[in-house]
Amino acid sequence: MRVFSKLFILTLLLHLSLSSLQAQKQVRLTIAFYNLENLFDTIDGENNDADFLPDGKNQWTPEKYKQKLHNMAYAISQIGSKRGPDILGVCEIENRGVLEDLLKEPELQNAGYEIVHFDSPDKRGIDCALFYRSRYYQFSDARPHPVILKGEEYIKTRDVLEVNGLLLGEPVSFLVGHWPSRVGGEQVSLKRRLYAAEVMRSVTDSLLAANANNKVILMGDFNDDPTSPSVVRGLRTKSSAEHLAATDLFNPMAALYSSGRGTLAYRDVWSLFDNLVVTSNLVGGATNQLHLLQDRATGDYGHIFNADFLTQKTGHFKGYPFRTFSSGRFQGGYSDHYPVYLYLTKTLEE
């Protein structure tokens, strides 16, 4: 009888253990950012879009626009997983209309994306936006934050987009930016990117002050690398996931850059302007809370999607991102930037 009782108890415990495991599900979400490189329509708008009209410099016809939409939709559908990213920040888009056209493409029409977008004051009209799947993200509110370039107020640059909501039931905010370019030289233009960095950091600090449990993901084309002063001093990021304080920001892309990888190339030098940065409460923590997924093989938290089809195969720019235009000629490619992404994971009770 005692043997029978022990076997019964062991069987019962095993059953309960298996039942507990079966009641749990690990969810993995892809968070990504992509510079879509001049996604303009063919309509003459109030912005400075003359180059992207049928009779303009680029002879931007409906056929070229349609091919661009198809290319970008396919690329997006491949980022991170077979279903594409669950949250995607984008920049260099002309207006909400091109985003709606993009989601009509076969690769994305059933992807379940919603759009968050505001028009920016940029003279070319290029904006930032966010796609999200309402299946995972319960949107609450959004707003643009202007970036004022002190002493150069006449230069109008892109706003920082703030989006707030619940991701798998947890408060998560997304900030999307496209910082001022390096026109005039890297050092001369640095102060402009520092202003953009300070806006992003200020918004992040305000969100954390209002709710320390809020998790914030900052993303964008910063026009600077993870080691640049605007990112390290302006945004005040850390390159290591170790020993982070509550208000620290961790840049998962820093390790990729230090290993020689990048998202765009110029004169055979790779840069990593496309950054994904997270608050420290997304690093580590309990499995039943959202946290960054680390690649067990490489130790990396961030990833660059440099798929073969996104890469130039021939010519002087072989090995570079396969872009839409090169030396003024239409190439029929994708973008001059590779997209970047990271994974968030959480164990849910079913």
Secondary structure by P-SEA (a helix, b strand, c coil): caaaaaaaaaaaaaaaaaaaaaabbbbbbbbbcccccccccccccccccccccccccccccaaaaaaaaaaaaaaaaaccccccccbbbbcccccaaaaaaaaacccccccbbbbbbbbcccccccccbbbbccccccccccbbbbbbccccccbbbbbbbbbbbbccccbbbbbbbbccccccccccaaaaaaaaaaaaaaaaaaaaaacccbbbbbbcccccccccccccccccccccccccccccccccaaaaaaaccccccccccccccbbbbbcccccccccccbbbbcccccccccccccccccccccccccccccccccccccccccccbbbbbbbbbbbbcc
